[in-house]
Amino acid sequence: MKYCSTYPNPCLCGISILKKSPLALALLLAACAAVSTPKESIRCRPFGTIPGGQKADLYLLTNSRGAEAEITNYGGIVVSLKMPDRKGAMADVVLGYDHLKDYTKASPYFGALIGRYGNRIAKGRFELDGKAYQLATNDGPNALHGGVKGFDKVLWKARPLMTKAGPALELIYTSKDGEEGYPGKLSVKALYTLTNKNEMRLDFTATTDKPTIVNLTHHSYFNLAGAGNGDILGHRVTIRAAKFTPVDNTLIPTGELRPVAGTPMDFRKPAAIGARIADPYEQIRIGKTGYDHNWVTGNPTGKLGLQAKVYEPASGRVMEVLSTEPGLQFYSGNFLDGTNVGKGGKAYQFRTGFCMEPQHFPDSPNHANFPSVILNPGETYKSTIIYRFSSGR
């Protein structure tokens, strides 16, 4: 189904259509067809039905430079993100699926909005104000990315917006007290802006009616050569971090903040992802072999700063990662194995995508020396992530 303009015209898809009379719908469609779409625009179309029968929509954001982002209100998933190479040619730089049904069946969090708690919590347990909580466990013995039905698997209320920075999509969701074991009713807003500087900007806010824990992040798998175009081992990565949090064999932090100096975890100077990924260093060998760790960027919590930079030599694409978070999870696609057949029928093989997930540290509720993830009533959780794209030589 083709997109129909949602700006300046109203959205003509999903649940919105069901509320219109056939005559009103015909008139709106005719009006839409008669109006030319501005270069900077937001369009919308139905994307399918999720388990339970709710209808999801897909929004296409186009900025003034021709970059595009497709985002669905199911899980806040960035379905595609098209950015130019050094010659101006556009390519989709995120892994994902063509159809909603694939996201609902077997997705390793492709492009998803992650919450309530990004990353792992040991054995799904933590204490808050002297009370013990047991979360749903969905990663061996641990809780991962919000549980069995995290924020990546719910339908968000969507509102398209045109802002001074560029086209945007606001997503709203209220997580009930006790959902996946987390305390407190959490009211969340996520604003996705495709800026006219070729940035994908995410601004998260949340409030609660009871003390709770919150750690939201974003989980796109990037390949700057283009999704499905080979592995990511030649991408050159810089991470502004002198320490990282080593993990045990279930990928739970030990509590140590270990210097990266003299280890394959040192990305303070640009290095290819594949340059040291086969090193016998014990942290590289844990899990599926490769990078799946949190770097301590030293960024003051709440202050926007540059955390990482990735350069893909063949295309010249550069991605900078900026955030207000104190940590950055870098994952080298170690669990991709070709079983996920993505957009255009391409199977995503081992290490064909990488993730850069700004966040608070994994298992923070169980480590007093980690930055706090507690949110109390009367406070507002705020977090900003920016993926900034450009091209080099």
C-alpha positions as CSV (number, residue, x, y, z in Angstrom):
1,M,0.0,0.0,0.0
2,K,1.3,3.5,-0.9
3,Y,1.9,6.2,1.7
4,C,-0.4,9.1,2.0
5,S,0.8,12.5,3.2
6,T,0.1,13.2,6.9
7,Y,1.4,16.7,6.8
8,P,-0.2,19.0,6.2
9,N,-3.0,16.5,5.7
10,P,-4.3,14.2,8.5
11,C,-3.1,10.6,8.9
12,L,-5.2,8.3,6.8
13,C,-4.2,4.9,8.1
14,G,-4.7,2.3,10.8
15,I,-7.1,3.0,13.6
16,S,-7.7,6.5,12.2
17,I,-9.3,5.0,9.1
18,L,-11.7,2.8,11.1
19,K,-13.1,5.9,12.8
20,K,-14.1,7.6,9.5
21,S,-17.2,7.0,7.5
22,P,-16.7,5.7,3.9
23,L,-17.8,9.0,2.5
24,A,-15.4,11.0,4.7
25,L,-12.6,8.6,3.9
26,A,-13.2,8.9,0.2
27,L,-13.1,12.7,0.5
28,L,-9.9,12.7,2.5
29,L,-8.2,10.3,0.1
30,A,-9.2,12.6,-2.8
31,A,-7.8,15.6,-1.0
32,C,-4.6,13.8,-0.2
33,A,-4.1,12.9,-3.9
34,A,-4.7,16.5,-4.9
35,V,-2.0,17.9,-2.6
36,S,1.7,17.6,-3.6
37,T,3.9,16.4,-0.8
38,P,6.5,18.8,0.5
39,K,10.1,17.5,0.4
40,E,10.2,17.7,4.2
41,S,7.2,15.5,5.1
42,I,5.6,12.8,7.2
43,R,3.5,10.1,5.6
44,C,1.7,7.1,7.1
45,R,0.3,3.8,6.0
46,P,-1.1,0.7,7.7
47,F,1.6,-1.8,8.6
48,G,-0.4,-4.8,9.8
49,T,-2.0,-6.4,12.8
50,I,-0.2,-7.5,16.0
51,P,-1.1,-10.4,18.2
52,G,-4.4,-9.5,19.9
53,G,-5.8,-7.8,16.9
54,Q,-4.5,-4.2,17.2
55,K,-3.6,-2.3,14.1
56,A,-0.1,-0.9,13.7
57,D,1.0,2.0,11.4
58,L,4.2,2.8,9.6
59,Y,5.4,6.4,9.4
60,L,7.8,7.7,6.8
61,L,9.8,10.8,7.8
62,T,11.6,12.7,5.1
63,N,13.9,15.6,5.9
64,S,14.9,18.6,3.8
65,R,18.0,16.8,2.5
66,G,16.1,13.7,1.3
67,A,17.1,11.4,4.2
68,E,14.3,9.0,5.2
69,A,13.3,7.1,8.3
70,E,10.5,4.6,8.6
71,I,9.2,4.1,12.2
72,T,6.3,2.0,13.4
73,N,4.3,2.6,16.5
74,Y,4.6,-1.1,17.3
75,G,7.6,-1.2,19.6
76,G,8.9,2.2,18.4
77,I,10.8,0.3,15.8
78,V,13.0,2.1,13.3
79,V,12.2,-0.1,10.3
80,S,14.5,1.7,7.9
81,L,16.9,4.6,7.9
82,K,18.3,5.9,4.6
83,M,21.4,8.1,4.6
84,P,23.7,9.3,1.8
85,D,27.2,8.0,1.1
86,R,30.2,10.1,0.0
87,K,28.6,10.3,-3.5
88,G,25.2,11.2,-2.2
89,A,23.7,7.8,-2.9
90,M,21.1,6.7,-0.4
91,A,21.1,3.3,1.4
92,D,19.2,1.8,4.2
93,V,21.7,1.5,7.1
94,V,19.6,-0.5,9.6
95,L,18.7,-4.2,9.7
96,G,15.1,-5.2,9.9
97,Y,12.1,-6.7,8.1
98,D,9.7,-5.8,5.3
99,H,6.7,-7.1,7.2
100,L,5.3,-6.5,10.7
101,K,4.6,-10.2,11.2
102,D,8.3,-10.9,11.2
103,Y,8.9,-8.4,14.0
104,T,6.2,-10.0,16.1
105,K,7.6,-13.5,15.5
106,A,11.3,-13.6,15.7
107,S,13.2,-10.3,16.0
108,P,16.4,-9.9,18.0
109,Y,15.2,-6.4,18.9
110,F,15.8,-5.0,15.4
111,G,15.4,-1.2,15.6
112,A,13.4,-1.3,18.8
113,L,12.7,1.1,21.7
114,I,13.9,-0.8,24.8
115,G,12.4,-0.5,28.3
116,R,11.6,-0.4,31.0
117,Y,15.1,-1.5,31.6
118,G,17.6,-1.8,28.7
119,N,20.2,-4.6,29.0
120,R,20.3,-7.3,31.7
121,I,19.3,-7.5,35.4
122,A,20.8,-10.5,37.2
123,K,18.3,-13.3,37.8
124,G,15.6,-10.6,37.3
125,R,15.9,-9.5,40.9
126,F,16.5,-6.2,42.6
127,E,15.5,-4.4,45.8
128,L,14.1,-0.9,46.1
129,D,13.3,0.8,49.4
130,G,13.8,-2.5,51.2
131,K,11.3,-4.4,49.1
132,A,12.4,-7.3,46.8
133,Y,11.1,-7.5,43.2
134,Q,11.1,-10.4,40.8
135,L,11.0,-9.6,37.1
136,A,10.2,-11.8,34.2
137,T,13.4,-13.7,33.1
138,N,13.9,-14.1,29.3
139,D,17.6,-14.4,28.8
140,G,18.7,-17.6,30.6
141,P,18.6,-16.8,34.3
142,N,18.4,-13.0,33.7
143,A,15.9,-10.3,32.7
144,L,16.8,-8.7,29.4
145,H,15.4,-5.5,27.7
146,G,12.3,-5.2,29.8
147,G,11.1,-8.8,29.9
148,V,9.0,-11.1,27.9
149,K,6.8,-8.2,26.7
150,G,9.0,-5.1,27.0
151,F,8.3,-1.8,25.4
152,D,9.5,-3.3,22.0
153,K,6.4,-5.4,21.9
154,V,3.6,-3.0,22.7
155,L,1.6,-0.6,20.6
156,W,2.4,3.1,21.2
157,K,0.0,6.0,20.6
158,A,1.6,8.0,17.8
159,R,1.4,11.7,16.9
160,P,3.3,13.1,13.8
161,L,4.8,16.5,14.3
162,M,6.6,19.0,12.1
163,T,9.3,20.7,14.2
164,K,11.9,23.4,13.5
165,A,14.6,20.7,13.6
166,G,12.8,18.4,11.1
167,P,9.9,15.9,10.9
168,A,9.2,14.0,14.1
169,L,7.0,11.3,15.6
170,E,5.9,11.3,19.2
171,L,5.1,8.0,20.8
172,I,3.2,7.6,24.1
173,Y,2.8,4.6,26.3
174,T,1.6,4.0,29.9
175,S,3.1,0.9,31.6
176,K,0.9,-0.4,34.3
177,D,2.0,-0.9,37.9
178,G,3.4,-4.5,38.0
179,E,3.9,-4.9,34.3
180,E,6.7,-7.5,33.8
181,G,7.3,-7.2,37.5
182,Y,8.3,-3.5,37.6
183,P,6.7,-1.3,40.3
184,G,4.8,1.9,39.6
185,K,2.7,3.2,36.7
186,L,5.2,4.6,34.3
187,S,4.1,7.2,31.7
188,V,6.5,7.4,28.8
189,K,7.0,9.7,25.9
190,A,9.5,9.1,23.1
191,L,10.1,11.7,20.4
192,Y,11.9,10.6,17.2
193,T,13.1,13.5,15.1
194,L,14.8,13.1,11.7
195,T,16.6,16.4,11.8
196,N,17.6,18.4,8.7
197,K,21.2,17.8,9.8
198,N,20.8,14.1,9.0
199,E,20.5,13.1,12.6
200,M,18.1,10.5,14.1
201,R,17.4,12.1,17.5
202,L,15.5,10.3,20.3
203,D,14.2,12.2,23.3
204,F,12.8,10.1,26.1
205,T,10.8,11.3,29.2
206,A,9.0,9.3,31.9
207,T,7.2,9.9,35.2
208,T,6.0,7.4,37.8
209,D,3.5,7.2,40.7
210,K,5.8,4.9,42.7
211,P,9.5,4.5,43.1
212,T,10.8,2.4,40.2
213,I,13.8,1.8,38.0
214,V,14.1,3.1,34.4
215,N,16.7,2.7,31.7
216,L,15.5,3.3,28.1
217,T,17.6,2.9,25.0
218,H,17.5,2.2,21.3
219,H,18.5,-1.0,19.6
220,S,19.0,-0.5,15.9
221,Y,21.5,-2.9,14.2
222,F,23.6,-0.7,11.9
223,N,25.6,-1.5,8.8
224,L,26.9,1.7,7.2
225,A,27.6,-0.1,3.9
226,G,23.9,-0.9,3.7
227,A,21.7,-3.4,5.5
228,G,22.5,-6.9,4.1
229,N,25.7,-5.8,2.4
230,G,28.2,-8.0,4.1
231,D,29.7,-8.0,7.6
232,I,30.6,-5.0,9.7
233,L,34.2,-6.1,10.6
234,G,35.8,-3.4,8.5
235,H,33.9,-0.6,10.2
236,R,36.3,1.6,12.2
237,V,35.1,2.4,15.7
238,T,36.1,5.0,18.2
239,I,34.6,4.9,21.7
240,R,35.4,7.7,24.2
241,A,35.9,5.5,27.2
242,A,38.8,4.7,29.4
243,K,37.0,1.9,31.3
244,F,34.4,-0.8,30.7
245,T,32.3,-3.1,32.9
246,P,33.5,-6.7,32.6
247,V,30.9,-9.4,32.7
248,D,30.5,-13.0,33.9
249,N,29.6,-15.9,31.7
250,T,25.9,-14.8,31.7
251,L,26.9,-11.3,30.6
252,I,26.1,-9.7,34.0
253,P,28.6,-7.1,35.1
254,T,30.9,-8.2,38.0
255,G,30.8,-4.7,39.4
256,E,34.4,-3.8,38.4
257,L,35.2,-0.7,36.3
258,R,38.2,-2.0,34.4
259,P,40.6,0.1,32.4
260,V,40.6,-0.6,28.6
261,A,44.3,0.2,28.3
262,G,46.2,-2.8,27.0
263,T,43.1,-4.8,26.1
264,P,41.1,-5.4,22.9
265,M,38.4,-3.2,24.5
266,D,40.4,0.0,23.9
267,F,38.7,2.0,21.2
268,R,40.0,5.4,22.2
269,K,41.8,5.4,18.9
270,P,40.0,4.2,15.7
271,A,40.1,0.5,15.2
272,A,38.3,-1.9,12.9
273,I,35.7,-4.0,14.6
274,G,37.4,-7.1,13.3
275,A,40.9,-6.2,14.2
276,R,41.0,-7.8,17.6
277,I,37.7,-9.6,17.8
278,A,39.4,-13.0,17.7
279,D,41.8,-12.1,20.6
280,P,42.1,-14.7,23.3
281,Y,41.2,-12.0,25.9
282,E,38.7,-13.6,28.4
283,Q,36.1,-10.9,27.9
284,I,36.1,-11.4,24.2
285,R,35.7,-15.1,24.6
286,I,32.7,-14.9,27.0
287,G,29.2,-15.5,25.5
288,K,29.2,-15.9,21.7
289,T,32.7,-14.4,21.2
290,G,32.9,-10.8,20.4
291,Y,31.9,-7.4,21.8
292,D,28.7,-7.2,23.9
293,H,29.8,-4.9,26.7
294,N,29.1,-1.6,28.4
295,W,31.7,1.1,28.1
296,V,32.0,3.8,30.8
297,T,32.1,6.9,28.7
298,G,32.6,9.3,31.6
299,N,29.9,11.5,30.2
300,P,28.2,13.4,33.1
301,T,24.6,12.0,33.4
302,G,22.2,14.4,31.8
303,K,24.8,16.3,29.7
304,L,24.8,15.6,26.0
305,G,28.2,14.5,24.8
306,L,29.9,12.5,22.0
307,Q,30.3,8.8,23.0
308,A,31.4,7.1,19.8
309,K,32.1,7.4,16.1
310,V,31.9,4.8,13.4
311,Y,33.4,5.1,9.9
312,E,32.7,2.7,7.0
313,P,35.5,3.1,4.4
314,A,33.8,1.8,1.3
315,S,30.8,4.1,1.4
316,G,32.4,6.9,3.4
317,R,29.5,7.0,5.8
318,V,30.2,8.2,9.3
319,M,27.9,7.8,12.3
320,E,28.5,9.7,15.5
321,V,26.7,8.7,18.7
322,L,25.8,11.4,21.2
323,S,24.0,10.9,24.4
324,T,23.1,12.1,27.9
325,E,23.8,8.6,29.3
326,P,26.9,7.5,31.3
327,G,27.4,4.3,29.4
328,L,27.4,2.8,25.9
329,Q,26.7,-0.8,25.0
330,F,28.6,-1.9,21.9
331,Y,27.4,-5.2,20.4
332,S,29.0,-6.7,17.3
333,G,26.1,-8.9,16.1
334,N,27.5,-12.1,17.6
335,F,24.2,-13.9,17.8
336,L,23.2,-13.2,14.2
337,D,23.4,-16.6,12.4
338,G,21.5,-16.3,9.1
339,T,18.1,-17.5,10.5
340,N,16.7,-13.9,10.4
341,V,15.8,-13.3,6.7
342,G,15.4,-9.5,6.5
343,K,14.5,-6.8,4.0
344,G,14.7,-7.8,0.4
345,G,15.0,-11.4,1.3
346,K,18.6,-11.0,2.6
347,A,19.6,-13.3,5.4
348,Y,21.5,-11.6,8.2
349,Q,24.6,-13.6,8.8
350,F,27.1,-13.6,11.7
351,R,28.3,-10.0,12.5
352,T,26.4,-8.3,9.7
353,G,25.2,-5.6,12.0
354,F,26.4,-3.8,15.1
355,C,24.5,-1.9,17.9
356,M,25.4,1.2,19.8
357,E,23.1,1.5,22.7
358,P,23.6,4.6,25.0
359,Q,22.3,3.6,28.5
360,H,22.9,3.4,32.2
361,F,25.0,0.3,33.1
362,P,23.6,-3.2,33.0
363,D,22.4,-4.6,36.4
364,S,22.7,-1.2,38.0
365,P,20.0,-1.8,40.7
366,N,22.3,-4.5,42.1
367,H,25.5,-2.4,42.1
368,A,25.7,0.5,44.5
369,N,28.8,1.9,42.7
370,F,27.0,2.2,39.4
371,P,25.0,5.4,38.5
372,S,21.5,5.2,39.9
373,V,18.5,4.2,37.8
374,I,15.9,5.0,40.4
375,L,13.0,7.2,39.4
376,N,10.8,8.6,42.2
377,P,7.3,10.3,42.0
378,G,7.6,14.0,41.3
379,E,10.8,13.4,39.2
380,T,11.1,13.3,35.4
381,Y,13.3,10.8,33.7
382,K,15.0,12.4,30.7
383,S,17.4,10.9,28.2
384,T,18.6,11.9,24.7
385,I,20.3,9.9,22.0
386,I,21.5,11.3,18.7
387,Y,22.8,9.2,15.8
388,R,24.5,11.8,13.5
389,F,25.3,10.9,10.0
390,S,27.8,12.4,7.5
391,S,30.2,11.2,4.9
392,G,34.0,11.2,4.8
393,R,36.6,10.3,2.2
